[in-house]
Amino acid sequence: MSISNRFSQQTEEKSSLNWKKLIKLEQLPELIKESHKIPVVLFKHSISCGLSAMVKYQLEEEWNFKAKDLSFYYLDLINHRDVSNKIAEEFDIIHQSPQLIVLHQGKAISNTSHYAIGVGWLREQLQNV
């Protein structure tokens, strides 16, 4: 078993903690509306990418946010590329993977990708909302 497969298996088991799955276009207006109440965080994950799997694993290991503080969505962009494309278009963000996007007041206020993704980065972004 490769290391990326091992990470993928481990993180699939843990991903149900407090992450909501983003699987259809019809959810996007709901996310935008929700972002007016609390910050919404989107994690775009490629299930076929070892780096994406490691970033996801790291997020899960370091995760210390409460559900009342933010709403966190997980997007499997391989199986839901249409949703990923719509996010890029709707929020004028270049598609990357893995990618973390913070929504607040209906707008993407910040995003990062690859090795820059982490709980520390996310906490910094949330300080001003």
C-alpha positions as CSV (number, residue, x, y, z in Angstrom):
1,M,0.0,0.0,0.0
2,S,1.5,3.4,-1.0
3,I,1.8,6.2,1.5
4,S,-0.9,8.3,-0.4
5,N,-3.3,5.3,-0.2
6,R,-2.6,5.0,3.5
7,F,-3.3,8.7,4.1
8,S,-6.5,8.5,2.0
9,Q,-7.8,5.6,3.9
10,Q,-7.0,7.2,7.3
11,T,-8.5,10.5,6.4
12,E,-11.7,9.0,4.8
13,E,-12.5,7.5,8.2
14,K,-11.9,10.7,10.0
15,S,-13.5,13.1,7.5
16,S,-16.9,12.7,9.0
17,L,-16.0,14.5,12.2
18,N,-17.6,17.9,11.5
19,W,-17.1,18.3,7.8
20,K,-20.1,18.6,5.5
21,K,-19.8,17.1,2.0
22,L,-20.2,19.5,-0.9
23,I,-21.5,17.4,-3.7
24,K,-23.9,19.4,-5.8
25,L,-24.2,22.9,-7.4
26,E,-27.5,23.5,-5.5
27,Q,-25.5,23.7,-2.3
28,L,-23.6,26.8,-3.3
29,P,-26.4,29.4,-2.7
30,E,-26.9,27.8,0.7
31,L,-23.2,28.2,1.5
32,I,-23.2,31.8,0.5
33,K,-26.3,32.5,2.7
34,E,-24.7,30.6,5.6
35,S,-21.5,32.7,5.3
36,H,-23.5,35.7,6.4
37,K,-24.0,34.0,9.8
38,I,-20.6,32.3,10.3
39,P,-17.5,31.9,8.2
40,V,-17.7,29.0,5.7
41,V,-14.5,27.1,4.8
42,L,-14.2,25.0,1.7
43,F,-11.6,22.3,1.4
44,K,-11.1,21.2,-2.2
45,H,-9.4,17.8,-2.2
46,S,-8.2,15.6,-5.0
47,I,-8.7,12.0,-4.0
48,S,-6.0,10.9,-6.4
49,C,-3.3,13.3,-5.2
50,G,-0.8,12.2,-2.4
51,L,-0.1,15.8,-1.5
52,S,-3.8,16.6,-1.1
53,A,-4.2,13.5,1.1
54,M,-1.4,14.6,3.3
55,V,-2.7,18.1,3.7
56,K,-6.2,16.7,4.5
57,Y,-4.6,14.4,7.1
58,Q,-2.7,17.3,8.7
59,L,-5.9,19.4,8.9
60,E,-7.7,16.6,10.6
61,E,-4.9,16.0,13.1
62,E,-4.6,19.7,14.0
63,W,-8.3,20.6,13.8
64,N,-9.5,22.4,16.9
65,F,-12.4,24.5,15.7
66,K,-15.9,24.1,17.1
67,A,-18.9,23.7,14.8
68,K,-20.4,26.9,16.2
69,D,-17.3,28.9,15.1
70,L,-17.4,28.0,11.4
71,S,-18.9,25.7,8.9
72,F,-16.5,23.4,7.1
73,Y,-17.2,21.8,3.7
74,Y,-15.2,19.0,2.0
75,L,-15.3,18.9,-1.8
76,D,-14.0,15.8,-3.6
77,L,-13.1,17.7,-6.8
78,I,-12.4,14.5,-8.9
79,N,-16.0,13.3,-8.5
80,H,-17.6,16.8,-8.4
81,R,-15.5,18.9,-10.8
82,D,-18.6,20.8,-11.8
83,V,-18.9,22.2,-8.3
84,S,-15.2,23.1,-8.2
85,N,-15.5,24.9,-11.5
86,K,-18.5,26.8,-10.3
87,I,-16.6,27.9,-7.1
88,A,-13.8,29.2,-9.2
89,E,-16.2,31.1,-11.4
90,E,-18.5,32.4,-8.6
91,F,-15.7,33.6,-6.4
92,D,-13.2,34.6,-9.1
93,I,-10.6,32.2,-7.7
94,I,-8.1,30.2,-9.7
95,H,-8.7,26.5,-9.3
96,Q,-6.0,24.7,-7.3
97,S,-5.8,21.4,-5.4
98,P,-5.6,21.1,-2.6
99,Q,-7.2,24.4,-1.8
100,L,-8.7,26.0,1.2
101,I,-11.2,28.9,0.7
102,V,-12.7,31.1,3.4
103,L,-16.2,32.7,2.7
104,H,-17.6,35.5,4.8
105,Q,-20.5,37.8,4.1
106,G,-21.1,36.0,0.7
107,K,-17.6,36.6,-0.6
108,A,-14.3,34.6,-0.7
109,I,-12.1,36.6,1.6
110,S,-9.1,34.4,1.4
111,N,-7.8,31.2,-0.1
112,T,-4.6,29.2,-0.2
113,S,-3.3,26.0,-1.6
114,H,-0.8,23.2,-1.3
115,Y,1.7,23.4,1.5
116,A,0.4,26.7,2.8
117,I,-2.8,25.1,4.0
118,G,-3.0,24.6,7.7
119,V,-4.9,25.2,10.9
120,G,-2.6,28.1,11.7
121,W,-3.2,29.8,8.4
122,L,-7.0,29.3,8.8
123,R,-6.9,30.8,12.3
124,E,-5.1,33.9,11.0
125,Q,-7.8,34.4,8.3
126,L,-10.6,34.1,10.8
127,Q,-9.2,36.7,13.3
128,N,-10.7,39.5,11.3
129,V,-14.2,38.1,10.7
